[in-house]
Amino acid sequence: MTRPSDLVALTPEGLYCPAGDFHIDPWRPTSTAIITHAHGDHARTGSQHYWGTKVGAPLLGERLPGMTLDTLDYGEVRRFGEARVSLHPAGHILGSAQVRIEVDGRVCVVSGDYKRDPDPTCAPFEVVPCDVFVTEATFALPVYRWPPMEAVVADVIAWWDACAARGVPAVLFCYALGKAQRLLAELARATDRTVHLHGAMLALVERYRELGVAMLPTVPVSDSARGRDFAGELILAPPSAAGSTWMRRFNNASTGFASGWMRIRGNRRRRGYDRGFVVSDHADWPSLIETIRATGAQRVLPTHGNTDALVPYLRELGLDAEPLRTDFGSED
């Protein structure tokens, strides 16, 4: 639920700022859309005019070809009507942003998706003080606590090595934007081996390289001759490739999935993966609470996630908290 003092309101098109006459990550076409990042549930087609971060523009171009886009540097202020608007790092994926809105001295921040863990592929999260904080709540349950990335990388390499010793391919499923590039960058700190990529990942990995992100060398799976033995190789693929005819070329492959959802072991078993690696581009429970406290916001509107757990907890802390029902997904 939103109130006039929140500076944003829900409309059929999405989250709307009346003072600035713009929407944030609208799920239906609008005249002006400020986009927090390039994931498909936040960057949708059909709006007349888009705004986003300068560094994220190439990724938005991949997702929204032919759009009319203007960009802002992080921290750059632009006036929309009566609202002063700036974009600040969210630490989610390359170019991801929080939207700061200021009207008559009151400040609302819409977080988009964010994480607090270090990530070599994007600018780190910036705490933005505000009166009202619209926060994601994807993993807003106490069970979700992320392990150190160094330990996860070591686990992935040990699995890769074990597959090589057995003479089988290691197929690691992960999302094509953000997760694949983060894994390639994190692994590059520990090895220099080449990774094979599903075709859906090629253009997005190339955009990251063009923007200066260092990652492991990669080659398309399609460059290999039919019948090639991928024994001992690491292959990255989107989850949609699991169970498809594309998988037939990887004989006796061991499969893994890199996601925050792998924190619950039953999720790996239900999805049929041999291994689960806990890698998330969202904040875990301790980071959510830490971030909400750090903003100083007295009114907090959690959205798209486990709001039923987070809202009562925040109320116990003395905050004015209510769930905000939006149409964003939980890709991770």
Secondary structure, 3 states (H helix, E strand, C coil): CCCHHHCCEEECCEEEECCCCEEECCCCCCCEEECCCCCCCCCCCCCCEEEEECCCHHHHHHHCCCCCEEEECCCCEEEECCEEEEEEECCCCCCCEEEEEEECCEEEEECCCCCCCCCCCCCCCCCCCCCEEEEEECCCCCCCCCCCHHHHHHHHHHHHHHHHHHCCCEEEECCCCCHHHHHHHHHCCCCCCCEEECHHHHHHHHHHHHCCCCCCCEEEHHHCCCCCCCCCCEEEECHHHCCCHHHHHCCCCEEEEECHHHHCHHHHHHHCCCEEECCCCCCCHHHHHHHHHHHCCCEEEEEEECHHHHHHHHHHCCCEECCECCCCCCCC
